[in-house]
Amino acid sequence: MKKYKVDFLTYTSDNFVKSNCGDITFVNGGTNTVVINDSLKLFSGSSLSLSANENEIDETTYSFRFLGLPGAGNLLTVLRKIFI
């Protein structure tokens, strides 16, 4: 049995997150669209989950930026399943 912890990270401005985990989920809780890695649009109220296979770790650095007015309507929550 492998142990893990779940990180909850919250962002309200353009930034990046290093995955270094088995599973990662992005949840757009704001009103502005979020663009992940300059290619995927995550609309308000939607989420994106990426899961690794057993014994795999995702080492991607994900960048994201908000479309719309700075600060107003920006809320991205990132959940990471990290094996310990």
C-alpha positions as CSV (number, residue, x, y, z in Angstrom):
1,M,0.0,0.0,0.0
2,K,1.3,3.4,-1.0
3,K,0.7,6.5,1.1
4,Y,-0.2,9.8,-0.4
5,K,-1.4,13.3,0.5
6,V,-3.6,15.7,-1.4
7,D,-2.5,19.3,-1.8
8,F,-5.1,22.0,-2.4
9,L,-3.6,25.1,-4.1
10,T,-5.5,28.3,-4.9
11,Y,-4.5,30.9,-7.4
12,T,-6.1,34.3,-8.4
13,S,-3.4,35.5,-10.8
14,D,-1.4,34.1,-13.7
15,N,1.2,31.5,-12.4
16,F,2.5,28.0,-12.8
17,V,2.4,24.8,-10.8
18,K,4.9,21.9,-10.9
19,S,2.9,18.7,-11.0
20,N,5.3,16.1,-9.5
21,C,2.3,13.9,-8.5
22,G,0.2,11.0,-9.6
23,D,-3.0,12.9,-10.3
24,I,-3.7,16.5,-10.8
25,T,-7.0,18.4,-11.1
26,F,-7.7,22.0,-12.2
27,V,-11.0,23.5,-11.1
28,N,-12.1,26.9,-12.4
29,G,-14.2,28.3,-9.6
30,G,-14.1,31.9,-11.0
31,T,-16.0,33.7,-13.7
32,N,-13.0,34.2,-16.0
33,T,-11.7,31.6,-18.4
34,V,-8.3,30.0,-17.5
35,V,-5.9,29.0,-20.3
36,I,-3.6,26.1,-19.3
37,N,-0.2,25.8,-21.1
38,D,-1.3,28.3,-23.7
39,S,-3.6,25.7,-25.4
40,L,-6.5,24.5,-23.3
41,K,-9.3,26.8,-22.2
42,L,-11.0,25.9,-18.9
43,F,-14.3,27.8,-18.7
44,S,-16.0,29.0,-15.6
45,G,-17.3,26.1,-13.5
46,S,-15.4,23.4,-15.4
47,S,-12.5,21.2,-14.4
48,L,-9.8,19.1,-15.9
49,S,-8.4,15.9,-14.3
50,L,-5.2,14.1,-15.4
51,S,-4.4,10.7,-13.9
52,A,-1.2,8.8,-14.1
53,N,-1.0,5.0,-14.4
54,E,0.2,3.0,-11.4
55,N,3.9,3.7,-10.6
56,E,3.9,6.8,-12.8
57,I,4.6,10.4,-11.7
58,D,3.6,13.4,-13.8
59,E,6.5,15.9,-13.8
60,T,4.9,18.5,-16.1
61,T,5.1,22.2,-15.2
62,Y,1.7,23.6,-16.0
63,S,1.4,27.3,-16.7
64,F,-1.9,29.1,-16.6
65,R,-3.3,32.6,-17.2
66,F,-6.7,34.2,-16.7
67,L,-8.6,35.9,-19.5
68,G,-10.5,39.0,-18.4
69,L,-9.9,41.8,-15.9
70,P,-7.0,41.1,-13.5
71,G,-8.2,39.9,-10.1
72,A,-11.9,40.2,-10.7
73,G,-13.4,36.7,-11.3
74,N,-10.1,34.8,-11.1
75,L,-10.1,31.6,-9.0
76,L,-8.3,28.4,-9.9
77,T,-8.0,25.5,-7.5
78,V,-5.4,22.8,-8.2
79,L,-5.5,19.5,-6.4
80,R,-2.5,17.2,-6.5
81,K,-2.2,13.6,-5.3
82,I,1.3,13.3,-4.1
83,F,2.8,10.0,-3.0
84,I,4.9,10.1,0.2
